[in-house]
Amino acid sequence: MTDTLVAAFAVLGTLALTSLYGLTATAIRKRVSIRSPESKTIDQLVPLVNALIEVQGPQMQGIIAILEAQKGQCNGNVDAALEVNRAAKKKFDEFLITSAKVEL
């Protein structure tokens, strides 16, 4: 009986300590933020990566249209790819211009 009681108190003590540690760690993580130079650089690269991802689809459509045209499949796919690629290029150029502007 006493062994069972000791084991039960040991389990409860372990659970209490683990819960206290978890609460403390969570509270500290919410209040303490470590900002490294790398994280600042990553934050600056996010818009560029997003812009490149947006351009990737139209580029692939253009490549597919070129390959289809080389096989003799000209059914408006080249015109559609040209239109999409021109719009994507315009959007990407606007991104580059706004990113290159110096703000005071």
Secondary structure as UniProt FT lines:
FT   HELIX           2..31
FT   HELIX           37..70
FT   TURN            71..72
FT   HELIX           77..100
//
